[in-house]
Amino acid sequence: MRTSLSTALAAPHRRGTHPSRDVRRAAAYVIRPTGRGILREVTDTPARIRVLLVDDHAVVRRGLRGFLELQDDIEVVGEGEDGTQAVALAQQHHPDVILMDLLMPKMDGLTAIATIKQASPEVEIVAVTSFIEEEKVTAALEAGASGYLLKDAEAEEVADAIRAAFAGEVHLDPAVARLLAQRMRARKEEEPVEPLTAREKEVLAQLAKGASNKEIAYELDITERTARTHVSNILGKLGLASRTQAALWAVEHKLA
């Protein structure tokens, strides 16, 4: 049985128990990279995922913390109520993953995501909001978010999104994934006016795996500068604005 965040708060859970996530895993859309960190070996003392919670509603933060503290592999290291605090707390606590609300006072989530990613690109950020708006979804992913969840997501899905981000995966709420897929299908199905070269298709396939420019260069035996040029050319030819959109395009067109 799936457990909502509010139900998880009210139920008498014991620390260390993990609700079943099989149903949610089947529904989610995940891009799995072969680059950094996807396989994390289990040891006797596995590292816990350090999470920062950012939301302007204290009750939401309390609910998230209450559930996440039941997870053996997740540690909540701090809370913030606006984007300005998020930036400061990210520098102070150096979290692995940040759950970031998009609509907040002083500094909104989108600005905070971009600011944090510029200063600490290794920090993974999952955007959380109440509504599906294509513009906000795209803006969050372009700013550097590695996931996008709705606030009515199941509690287990929130934990799984954190784990996915920590593993270097892009985790999208199923409804968000459908929105992006529909947008992709709305584009012309044929090849772009200027077709992709064989090398660009290879680079695009690497993008679909979540690879960085450095990883692409290593895999294809090219320089990082050349990899960056290929990525730029691909985005231009496909009329896309971000690497994440390119990855989704590759999946949609079965290049991944």
Order of alpha helices (4+ residues) and beta strands (2+ residues): alpha-alpha-beta-beta-alpha-beta-alpha-beta-alpha-beta-alpha-beta-alpha-beta-alpha-alpha-alpha-alpha-alpha
